[in-house]
Amino acid sequence: MKKGQSISINTIIVAAIALAVLVVLFAIFTGRLGGFTKGVQETDTCAQKCLSINADVGKTLTEFDKSCNTGESLIAGTYKDGQYGCCCRSK
């Protein structure tokens, strides 16, 4: 009597993981992840950043004054209108 051949569960799992990795690599190298990076890059002003977190624009930080006023939150980063970050206050 012959034994039937079958694919083990481990082989199926390894194949599924390899396929997932290939899909991610394909997306990276063909630029399909551009939608995510575009959304991140579009936030280039303090006003846009504060609006994205549902807040009002506060003080813009300078080279010599890198702290926010009371009630404002520091949003780190470099923006067109805030090279050293900016401050947002709750609405």
CNS distance restraints for C-alpha pairs under 8 A (distance, minus, plus):
assign (resid   7 and name CA) (resid  11 and name CA) 6.50 0.50 0.50
assign (resid   7 and name CA) (resid  12 and name CA) 7.16 0.50 0.50
assign (resid   8 and name CA) (resid  12 and name CA) 6.63 0.50 0.50
assign (resid   9 and name CA) (resid  13 and name CA) 6.24 0.50 0.50
assign (resid  10 and name CA) (resid  14 and name CA) 6.16 0.50 0.50
assign (resid  11 and name CA) (resid  15 and name CA) 6.11 0.50 0.50
assign (resid  12 and name CA) (resid  16 and name CA) 6.19 0.50 0.50
assign (resid  13 and name CA) (resid  17 and name CA) 6.27 0.50 0.50
assign (resid  14 and name CA) (resid  18 and name CA) 6.13 0.50 0.50
assign (resid  15 and name CA) (resid  19 and name CA) 6.13 0.50 0.50
assign (resid  16 and name CA) (resid  20 and name CA) 6.26 0.50 0.50
assign (resid  17 and name CA) (resid  21 and name CA) 6.27 0.50 0.50
assign (resid  18 and name CA) (resid  22 and name CA) 6.23 0.50 0.50
assign (resid  19 and name CA) (resid  23 and name CA) 6.26 0.50 0.50
assign (resid  20 and name CA) (resid  24 and name CA) 6.35 0.50 0.50
assign (resid  21 and name CA) (resid  25 and name CA) 6.16 0.50 0.50
assign (resid  22 and name CA) (resid  26 and name CA) 6.00 0.50 0.50
assign (resid  23 and name CA) (resid  27 and name CA) 6.20 0.50 0.50
assign (resid  24 and name CA) (resid  28 and name CA) 6.23 0.50 0.50
assign (resid  25 and name CA) (resid  29 and name CA) 6.14 0.50 0.50
assign (resid  26 and name CA) (resid  30 and name CA) 5.98 0.50 0.50
assign (resid  27 and name CA) (resid  31 and name CA) 6.05 0.50 0.50
assign (resid  27 and name CA) (resid  32 and name CA) 4.83 0.50 0.50
assign (resid  27 and name CA) (resid  33 and name CA) 6.05 0.50 0.50
assign (resid  28 and name CA) (resid  32 and name CA) 6.28 0.50 0.50
assign (resid  28 and name CA) (resid  33 and name CA) 5.96 0.50 0.50
assign (resid  33 and name CA) (resid  37 and name CA) 6.84 0.50 0.50
assign (resid  34 and name CA) (resid  38 and name CA) 5.76 0.50 0.50
assign (resid  35 and name CA) (resid  39 and name CA) 6.42 0.50 0.50
assign (resid  36 and name CA) (resid  40 and name CA) 6.58 0.50 0.50
assign (resid  37 and name CA) (resid  41 and name CA) 6.03 0.50 0.50
assign (resid  38 and name CA) (resid  42 and name CA) 6.04 0.50 0.50
assign (resid  39 and name CA) (resid  43 and name CA) 7.28 0.50 0.50
assign (resid  43 and name CA) (resid  48 and name CA) 5.68 0.50 0.50
assign (resid  43 and name CA) (resid  49 and name CA) 5.70 0.50 0.50
assign (resid  44 and name CA) (resid  48 and name CA) 6.90 0.50 0.50
assign (resid  44 and name CA) (resid  49 and name CA) 7.39 0.50 0.50
assign (resid  44 and name CA) (resid  78 and name CA) 7.87 0.50 0.50
assign (resid  44 and name CA) (resid  79 and name CA) 5.06 0.50 0.50
assign (resid  44 and name CA) (resid  80 and name CA) 5.97 0.50 0.50
assign (resid  45 and name CA) (resid  49 and name CA) 6.33 0.50 0.50
assign (resid  45 and name CA) (resid  79 and name CA) 4.89 0.50 0.50
assign (resid  45 and name CA) (resid  80 and name CA) 5.24 0.50 0.50
assign (resid  45 and name CA) (resid  81 and name CA) 5.67 0.50 0.50
assign (resid  45 and name CA) (resid  82 and name CA) 7.22 0.50 0.50
assign (resid  46 and name CA) (resid  50 and name CA) 6.05 0.50 0.50
assign (resid  46 and name CA) (resid  57 and name CA) 6.80 0.50 0.50
assign (resid  46 and name CA) (resid  60 and name CA) 7.71 0.50 0.50
assign (resid  46 and name CA) (resid  79 and name CA) 6.23 0.50 0.50
assign (resid  46 and name CA) (resid  80 and name CA) 7.64 0.50 0.50
assign (resid  46 and name CA) (resid  81 and name CA) 6.30 0.50 0.50
assign (resid  46 and name CA) (resid  82 and name CA) 6.48 0.50 0.50
assign (resid  46 and name CA) (resid  85 and name CA) 7.66 0.50 0.50
assign (resid  46 and name CA) (resid  86 and name CA) 5.89 0.50 0.50
assign (resid  46 and name CA) (resid  87 and name CA) 7.77 0.50 0.50
assign (resid  47 and name CA) (resid  51 and name CA) 6.06 0.50 0.50
assign (resid  47 and name CA) (resid  56 and name CA) 7.55 0.50 0.50
assign (resid  47 and name CA) (resid  57 and name CA) 5.66 0.50 0.50
assign (resid  48 and name CA) (resid  52 and name CA) 6.07 0.50 0.50
assign (resid  49 and name CA) (resid  53 and name CA) 6.70 0.50 0.50
assign (resid  50 and name CA) (resid  54 and name CA) 6.26 0.50 0.50
assign (resid  50 and name CA) (resid  55 and name CA) 4.96 0.50 0.50
assign (resid  50 and name CA) (resid  56 and name CA) 5.80 0.50 0.50
assign (resid  50 and name CA) (resid  57 and name CA) 5.79 0.50 0.50
assign (resid  50 and name CA) (resid  87 and name CA) 7.98 0.50 0.50
assign (resid  50 and name CA) (resid  88 and name CA) 5.57 0.50 0.50
assign (resid  51 and name CA) (resid  55 and name CA) 5.47 0.50 0.50
assign (resid  51 and name CA) (resid  56 and name CA) 6.60 0.50 0.50
assign (resid  51 and name CA) (resid  57 and name CA) 7.84 0.50 0.50
assign (resid  54 and name CA) (resid  90 and name CA) 7.45 0.50 0.50
assign (resid  54 and name CA) (resid  91 and name CA) 7.21 0.50 0.50
assign (resid  55 and name CA) (resid  88 and name CA) 5.93 0.50 0.50
assign (resid  55 and name CA) (resid  89 and name CA) 5.59 0.50 0.50
assign (resid  55 and name CA) (resid  90 and name CA) 4.81 0.50 0.50
assign (resid  55 and name CA) (resid  91 and name CA) 5.30 0.50 0.50
assign (resid  56 and name CA) (resid  88 and name CA) 5.59 0.50 0.50
assign (resid  56 and name CA) (resid  89 and name CA) 5.31 0.50 0.50
assign (resid  56 and name CA) (resid  90 and name CA) 6.24 0.50 0.50
assign (resid  56 and name CA) (resid  91 and name CA) 5.98 0.50 0.50
assign (resid  57 and name CA) (resid  86 and name CA) 7.97 0.50 0.50
assign (resid  57 and name CA) (resid  87 and name CA) 6.49 0.50 0.50
assign (resid  57 and name CA) (resid  88 and name CA) 4.79 0.50 0.50
assign (resid  57 and name CA) (resid  89 and name CA) 6.41 0.50 0.50
assign (resid  58 and name CA) (resid  68 and name CA) 7.98 0.50 0.50
assign (resid  58 and name CA) (resid  72 and name CA) 6.71 0.50 0.50
assign (resid  58 and name CA) (resid  86 and name CA) 7.18 0.50 0.50
assign (resid  58 and name CA) (resid  87 and name CA) 4.87 0.50 0.50
assign (resid  58 and name CA) (resid  88 and name CA) 4.77 0.50 0.50
assign (resid  58 and name CA) (resid  89 and name CA) 5.89 0.50 0.50
assign (resid  59 and name CA) (resid  68 and name CA) 6.54 0.50 0.50
assign (resid  59 and name CA) (resid  69 and name CA) 7.22 0.50 0.50
assign (resid  59 and name CA) (resid  86 and name CA) 6.27 0.50 0.50
assign (resid  59 and name CA) (resid  87 and name CA) 5.27 0.50 0.50
assign (resid  59 and name CA) (resid  88 and name CA) 7.42 0.50 0.50
assign (resid  60 and name CA) (resid  81 and name CA) 7.39 0.50 0.50
assign (resid  60 and name CA) (resid  82 and name CA) 5.54 0.50 0.50
assign (resid  60 and name CA) (resid  85 and name CA) 6.83 0.50 0.50
assign (resid  60 and name CA) (resid  86 and name CA) 4.56 0.50 0.50
assign (resid  60 and name CA) (resid  87 and name CA) 6.11 0.50 0.50
assign (resid  61 and name CA) (resid  65 and name CA) 5.85 0.50 0.50
assign (resid  61 and name CA) (resid  66 and name CA) 5.17 0.50 0.50
assign (resid  61 and name CA) (resid  67 and name CA) 6.91 0.50 0.50
assign (resid  61 and name CA) (resid  68 and name CA) 7.50 0.50 0.50
assign (resid  61 and name CA) (resid  82 and name CA) 6.06 0.50 0.50
assign (resid  61 and name CA) (resid  83 and name CA) 7.40 0.50 0.50
assign (resid  61 and name CA) (resid  84 and name CA) 5.53 0.50 0.50
assign (resid  61 and name CA) (resid  85 and name CA) 5.70 0.50 0.50
assign (resid  61 and name CA) (resid  86 and name CA) 5.36 0.50 0.50
assign (resid  61 and name CA) (resid  87 and name CA) 7.36 0.50 0.50
assign (resid  62 and name CA) (resid  66 and name CA) 5.98 0.50 0.50
assign (resid  62 and name CA) (resid  82 and name CA) 7.25 0.50 0.50
assign (resid  62 and name CA) (resid  83 and name CA) 7.15 0.50 0.50
assign (resid  62 and name CA) (resid  84 and name CA) 5.89 0.50 0.50
assign (resid  63 and name CA) (resid  84 and name CA) 6.58 0.50 0.50
assign (resid  66 and name CA) (resid  84 and name CA) 7.05 0.50 0.50
assign (resid  66 and name CA) (resid  85 and name CA) 7.92 0.50 0.50
assign (resid  67 and name CA) (resid  74 and name CA) 7.46 0.50 0.50
assign (resid  68 and name CA) (resid  72 and name CA) 5.79 0.50 0.50
assign (resid  68 and name CA) (resid  73 and name CA) 6.65 0.50 0.50
assign (resid  68 and name CA) (resid  74 and name CA) 6.19 0.50 0.50
assign (resid  68 and name CA) (resid  86 and name CA) 7.82 0.50 0.50
assign (resid  68 and name CA) (resid  87 and name CA) 5.75 0.50 0.50
assign (resid  69 and name CA) (resid  87 and name CA) 7.93 0.50 0.50
assign (resid  71 and name CA) (resid  89 and name CA) 6.17 0.50 0.50
assign (resid  71 and name CA) (resid  90 and name CA) 7.73 0.50 0.50
assign (resid  72 and name CA) (resid  87 and name CA) 5.69 0.50 0.50
assign (resid  72 and name CA) (resid  88 and name CA) 5.26 0.50 0.50
assign (resid  72 and name CA) (resid  89 and name CA) 4.39 0.50 0.50
assign (resid  72 and name CA) (resid  90 and name CA) 7.31 0.50 0.50
assign (resid  73 and name CA) (resid  87 and name CA) 5.33 0.50 0.50
assign (resid  73 and name CA) (resid  88 and name CA) 5.28 0.50 0.50
assign (resid  73 and name CA) (resid  89 and name CA) 6.20 0.50 0.50
assign (resid  74 and name CA) (resid  85 and name CA) 7.14 0.50 0.50
assign (resid  74 and name CA) (resid  86 and name CA) 6.02 0.50 0.50
assign (resid  74 and name CA) (resid  87 and name CA) 4.67 0.50 0.50
assign (resid  74 and name CA) (resid  88 and name CA) 6.67 0.50 0.50
assign (resid  75 and name CA) (resid  85 and name CA) 5.77 0.50 0.50
assign (resid  75 and name CA) (resid  86 and name CA) 5.37 0.50 0.50
assign (resid  75 and name CA) (resid  87 and name CA) 5.75 0.50 0.50
assign (resid  75 and name CA) (resid  88 and name CA) 7.07 0.50 0.50
assign (resid  76 and name CA) (resid  84 and name CA) 7.29 0.50 0.50
assign (resid  76 and name CA) (resid  85 and name CA) 4.70 0.50 0.50
assign (resid  76 and name CA) (resid  86 and name CA) 6.75 0.50 0.50
assign (resid  77 and name CA) (resid  83 and name CA) 7.44 0.50 0.50
assign (resid  77 and name CA) (resid  84 and name CA) 6.53 0.50 0.50
assign (resid  77 and name CA) (resid  85 and name CA) 4.90 0.50 0.50
assign (resid  77 and name CA) (resid  86 and name CA) 7.85 0.50 0.50
assign (resid  78 and name CA) (resid  82 and name CA) 6.15 0.50 0.50
assign (resid  78 and name CA) (resid  83 and name CA) 4.58 0.50 0.50
assign (resid  78 and name CA) (resid  84 and name CA) 5.68 0.50 0.50
assign (resid  78 and name CA) (resid  85 and name CA) 5.51 0.50 0.50
assign (resid  79 and name CA) (resid  83 and name CA) 5.34 0.50 0.50
assign (resid  79 and name CA) (resid  84 and name CA) 7.66 0.50 0.50
assign (resid  79 and name CA) (resid  85 and name CA) 6.65 0.50 0.50
assign (resid  82 and name CA) (resid  86 and name CA) 5.71 0.50 0.50
